[in-house]
Amino acid sequence: MTDRVKQLWGQELMWIENTELRQKVADTWELALSKSKLNADDLQKIPFTLLAGPNLKVSFMDHKRLVVHIAKDSGLKMTEFLKDSLPINQDVLIAGAILADVGKLLEYEKDETGKSYQGNYGKYLRHPFSGVSLAEQCGVPAEVCHIIAAHADEGDMIKRTAEAYIVHHADFMTFLPFKDRLKI
């Protein structure tokens, strides 16, 4: 695992107990960084979405790490309360949460003023598609790629696993209030 991936995901990657899966997740981030017009420092500064307006102060990495923490905690609570009625694979869940937006590294670009925008690649392929492509190149298993593919609106057309539902809702509960919240 490189220093730049450790800088982004050190703590959260260690939550993946399966060392082979952990390495494949790290490799996917490394591949995305190598292909991206953004660097690891940019991810700490650019807004996590282009859909919430110009004054958004929440960075890509703040949002991503929050989604991973919510997904992990939700999976643990679901297991605690639901026991074997709805088995949750924590490694798959955490890996999927970490990788859900990895495709944005190919979708987003930055202009000369540092403002992020959707580049030409991103206009053709949104991040769920490019994220799955990156993950598959690194040998990430299908159950994790499913989470990447199903976490955004594109996933509304398919059946989701329990882990994919958790990541989807963790992502949207930390996105929609910035986009569509009732302001009184």
C-alpha positions in Angstrom: 0.0 0.0 0.0 1.5 3.3 -1.0 1.8 6.3 1.2 -0.8 8.3 -0.7 -3.4 5.5 -0.3 -2.5 5.2 3.4 -2.9 9.0 3.8 -6.4 8.7 2.3 -7.6 5.4 3.8 -5.2 4.1 6.4 -7.6 3.5 9.3 -10.6 2.5 7.2 -8.6 0.0 5.1 -7.4 -1.8 8.2 -11.1 -2.5 9.1 -11.1 -5.0 6.2 -9.9 -8.2 7.9 -9.2 -10.1 4.7 -5.7 -9.0 3.7 -6.2 -10.0 0.0 -9.4 -7.9 -0.3 -7.7 -5.0 1.6 -4.8 -5.1 -0.9 -7.2 -5.2 -3.9 -9.1 -2.2 -2.5 -5.8 -0.3 -2.0 -4.6 -1.3 -5.5 -7.9 0.1 -7.0 -7.3 3.5 -5.3 -3.7 3.5 -6.5 -4.8 2.7 -10.1 -7.5 5.4 -10.0 -4.9 8.0 -8.7 -2.5 7.0 -11.4 -5.2 7.6 -14.1 -6.7 10.7 -12.6 -6.1 14.3 -13.3 -6.6 14.8 -9.6 -4.1 14.0 -6.9 -4.5 12.8 -3.3 -4.3 16.4 -2.0 -7.0 17.5 -4.4 -9.4 15.0 -2.8 -9.0 16.7 0.5 -10.1 20.1 -1.0 -12.6 19.5 -3.9 -16.3 19.3 -3.0 -17.7 15.8 -2.8 -20.4 16.5 -5.3 -21.0 18.9 -8.2 -24.8 18.8 -7.6 -25.1 20.8 -4.4 -24.1 24.3 -5.5 -20.9 26.4 -5.5 -20.8 27.0 -1.7 -20.4 23.4 -0.6 -17.5 23.2 1.9 -17.5 19.4 2.5 -14.6 17.8 0.8 -14.6 14.6 -1.3 -12.6 12.7 1.4 -14.7 14.1 4.3 -17.8 12.7 2.6 -16.2 9.4 1.6 -14.8 8.7 5.1 -18.2 9.6 6.7 -20.0 7.2 4.3 -17.6 4.4 5.3 -18.0 5.1 9.0 -21.8 5.1 8.8 -21.8 2.0 6.6 -19.5 0.1 9.0 -21.5 1.1 12.1 -24.8 0.4 10.4 -23.6 -3.1 9.4 -22.5 -3.8 13.0 -25.8 -2.6 14.5 -27.8 -4.6 11.9 -25.9 -7.7 12.9 -26.4 -7.0 16.6 -30.1 -6.6 16.3 -31.0 -8.8 13.4 -28.5 -11.6 14.1 -28.6 -14.2 11.4 -31.9 -13.0 9.9 -29.9 -10.7 7.6 -26.3 -11.6 7.4 -23.9 -8.7 6.7 -20.4 -9.3 5.4 -18.4 -6.5 7.0 -15.4 -6.9 4.8 -17.5 -6.7 1.6 -19.5 -3.8 3.1 -16.4 -1.7 4.1 -14.6 -2.5 0.8 -17.7 -1.4 -1.2 -18.1 1.8 0.9 -14.4 2.7 0.3 -14.7 2.0 -3.4 -18.1 3.4 -4.1 -16.9 6.8 -5.5 -13.4 5.7 -6.7 -14.6 6.3 -10.3 -15.0 10.0 -9.5 -11.2 10.2 -9.8 -11.8 9.6 -13.6 -15.1 11.6 -13.8 -13.8 14.8 -12.2 -11.2 17.3 -13.3 -10.0 20.6 -12.0 -9.7 23.9 -13.9 -6.8 26.4 -13.5 -8.5 28.1 -10.6 -8.9 24.8 -8.7 -12.6 24.4 -9.3 -13.7 20.9 -10.0 -16.0 19.9 -12.9 -17.2 16.9 -14.8 -14.6 16.1 -17.5 -15.3 14.6 -20.9 -14.7 11.1 -19.6 -17.2 11.6 -16.9 -19.8 12.9 -19.3 -19.6 9.5 -21.1 -19.2 7.3 -18.0 -20.4 8.2 -14.6 -18.4 7.0 -11.6 -20.4 3.8 -10.8 -19.3 2.5 -14.3 -15.7 3.7 -14.2 -15.4 2.5 -10.5 -16.4 -1.0 -11.4 -13.9 -1.0 -14.3 -11.1 0.1 -12.0 -12.0 -2.4 -9.4 -12.3 -5.3 -11.8 -8.8 -4.5 -13.2 -7.5 -5.0 -9.6 -9.3 -8.3 -9.1 -12.0 -6.9 -6.7 -14.7 -9.6 -6.3 -18.1 -9.3 -7.9 -20.0 -8.8 -4.5 -17.9 -5.6 -3.9 -18.2 -4.4 -7.6 -22.0 -4.8 -7.2 -21.9 -2.2 -4.4 -19.9 0.2 -6.6 -22.4 -0.3 -9.4 -25.5 -0.1 -7.2 -24.7 2.7 -4.8 -26.0 5.6 -7.0 -29.2 6.1 -8.9 -28.1 3.6 -11.5 -28.6 0.9 -8.8 -32.3 1.7 -8.6 -32.9 -0.5 -11.7 -31.5 -3.7 -10.0 -31.9 -5.7 -6.9 -29.3 -4.7 -4.3 -27.6 -6.9 -1.7 -27.9 -5.9 2.0 -24.4 -4.5 1.9 -25.3 -2.4 -1.3 -28.4 -1.0 0.4 -26.4 0.0 3.4 -23.8 1.9 1.3 -26.5 3.4 -0.9 -28.3 4.8 2.1 -25.2 5.9 3.9 -24.2 7.8 0.7 -27.6 9.4 0.1 -28.3 10.4 3.7 -25.0 12.4 3.6 -25.7 13.9 0.1 -29.4 14.7 -0.1 -29.6 17.1 2.8 -27.1 19.3 0.8 -29.2 19.0 -2.4 -32.8 18.8 -1.5 -33.3 19.6 2.2 -36.3 21.6 3.5 -35.0 24.9 4.8 -37.3 26.6 7.2 
